[in-house]
Amino acid sequence: MSRLRNMVAGAAVLTAVGTATVAVVGPFEGLRLKSYPDIVGVWTACYGETKGIRPGMVFTKPECDAKLVDSLVVHETGMRDCLDDPDAIPVKPYIAFVSLTYNIGVAAFCRSSVARRANAGDLQGACDAILMWDRAGGKQVRGLTLRRQKERQICIEGLP
């Protein structure tokens, strides 16, 4: 079950973990209300959303906020499926893993050394492995390097 969203009287609300995750991911991704090709040419909008995005699309901030939350829950669900005991992961590493998953995709996260190390009980190693994901189109990208350093820092801050 998602740690990001709860259902209260039929309405979806963000948990404290969900709110913290949005606060981490939103600034990393940046907000763009008009669609644009990203660094590798993939059409993107809002907070890094790529699914269904085409040239010429325009969104409002509330639409982008809703897309971010929905997409984070989808990515979190996929991430949880490839972790042996996701609920045993402390909150800050969990948030860092969701942020990474949102950026690289569920399949890449599930194949990653981050997931393998977390499943082996090596959370310090999983946090360190986040740093390996700083490339786009095969080239190291300064913005991704800075993001990974921050995700690693968040991850390590939450270790016992």
ZIBELSUL-V903988 format. One record per residue. RES is the residue in three letters. SS is DSSP state (~ for helix, > for strand, _ for the rest). D_LAST is the distance of its C-alpha to the last C-alpha in Angstrom with 1 decimal. Layout:
BEGIN
res: (RES & RES)
ss: (SS & SS)
d_last: (D_LAST & D_LAST)
END
This chain:
BEGIN
res: (MET & SER & ARG & LEU & ARG & ASN & MET & VAL & ALA & GLY & ALA & ALA & VAL & LEU & THR & ALA & VAL & GLY & THR & ALA & THR & VAL & ALA & VAL & VAL & GLY & PRO & PHE & GLU & GLY & LEU & ARG & LEU & LYS & SER & TYR & PRO & ASP & ILE & VAL & GLY & VAL & TRP & THR & ALA & CYS & TYR & GLY & GLU & THR & LYS & GLY & ILE & ARG & PRO & GLY & MET & VAL & PHE & THR & LYS & PRO & GLU & CYS & ASP & ALA & LYS & LEU & VAL & ASP & SER & LEU & VAL & VAL & HIS & GLU & THR & GLY & MET & ARG & ASP & CYS & LEU & ASP & ASP & PRO & ASP & ALA & ILE & PRO & VAL & LYS & PRO & TYR & ILE & ALA & PHE & VAL & SER & LEU & THR & TYR & ASN & ILE & GLY & VAL & ALA & ALA & PHE & CYS & ARG & SER & SER & VAL & ALA & ARG & ARG & ALA & ASN & ALA & GLY & ASP & LEU & GLN & GLY & ALA & CYS & ASP & ALA & ILE & LEU & MET & TRP & ASP & ARG & ALA & GLY & GLY & LYS & GLN & VAL & ARG & GLY & LEU & THR & LEU & ARG & ARG & GLN & LYS & GLU & ARG & GLN & ILE & CYS & ILE & GLU & GLY & LEU & PRO)
ss: (_ & _ & _ & _ & > & > & > & > & _ & _ & > & > & > & > & _ & ~ & ~ & ~ & ~ & ~ & ~ & ~ & ~ & ~ & ~ & ~ & ~ & ~ & ~ & _ & _ & > & > & > & > & > & > & _ & _ & _ & _ & _ & > & > & > & > & _ & _ & > & _ & _ & _ & _ & _ & _ & _ & _ & > & _ & _ & ~ & ~ & ~ & ~ & ~ & ~ & ~ & ~ & ~ & ~ & ~ & ~ & ~ & ~ & ~ & ~ & ~ & ~ & ~ & ~ & ~ & _ & _ & _ & _ & ~ & ~ & ~ & _ & _ & ~ & ~ & ~ & ~ & ~ & ~ & ~ & ~ & ~ & ~ & ~ & ~ & ~ & ~ & _ & ~ & ~ & ~ & ~ & ~ & ~ & _ & ~ & ~ & ~ & ~ & ~ & ~ & ~ & _ & _ & _ & ~ & ~ & ~ & ~ & ~ & ~ & ~ & ~ & ~ & ~ & _ & _ & > & > & _ & _ & > & > & _ & ~ & ~ & ~ & ~ & ~ & ~ & ~ & ~ & ~ & ~ & ~ & ~ & ~ & ~ & ~ & ~ & _ & _ & _)
d_last: (23.5 & 22.5 & 19.5 & 21.5 & 24.7 & 26.1 & 29.7 & 31.3 & 35.0 & 35.6 & 34.0 & 30.8 & 28.4 & 25.1 & 22.0 & 19.6 & 17.6 & 21.1 & 22.1 & 19.0 & 19.7 & 23.4 & 22.6 & 20.7 & 23.2 & 26.4 & 26.5 & 25.5 & 28.4 & 30.8 & 33.5 & 36.9 & 39.4 & 41.9 & 41.3 & 41.1 & 40.6 & 37.2 & 36.8 & 37.8 & 40.4 & 38.7 & 39.9 & 37.1 & 37.0 & 34.9 & 31.2 & 31.7 & 33.3 & 35.5 & 36.5 & 40.2 & 40.5 & 43.9 & 45.8 & 47.1 & 44.6 & 43.8 & 41.2 & 40.4 & 37.1 & 36.7 & 37.5 & 34.9 & 32.2 & 33.1 & 33.0 & 29.5 & 28.1 & 30.1 & 29.1 & 25.4 & 25.7 & 27.7 & 25.3 & 22.3 & 24.5 & 25.3 & 21.7 & 20.7 & 23.7 & 22.5 & 19.0 & 19.0 & 16.5 & 15.8 & 14.9 & 11.9 & 10.4 & 8.2 & 10.9 & 10.6 & 10.6 & 13.2 & 15.2 & 15.3 & 16.5 & 19.1 & 20.3 & 20.8 & 22.5 & 24.7 & 25.8 & 26.4 & 27.3 & 26.2 & 28.1 & 26.7 & 23.1 & 23.8 & 25.4 & 22.8 & 20.6 & 17.7 & 18.5 & 19.4 & 16.2 & 14.1 & 16.6 & 16.2 & 12.6 & 11.9 & 9.7 & 9.9 & 13.6 & 13.9 & 12.8 & 15.2 & 17.9 & 18.2 & 20.3 & 22.9 & 24.1 & 26.1 & 29.6 & 32.3 & 35.6 & 34.5 & 34.1 & 31.2 & 31.0 & 29.8 & 28.6 & 26.5 & 25.1 & 24.1 & 22.7 & 20.6 & 19.3 & 18.3 & 16.7 & 14.7 & 13.7 & 12.7 & 10.8 & 8.8 & 8.4 & 6.5 & 3.8 & 0.0)
END
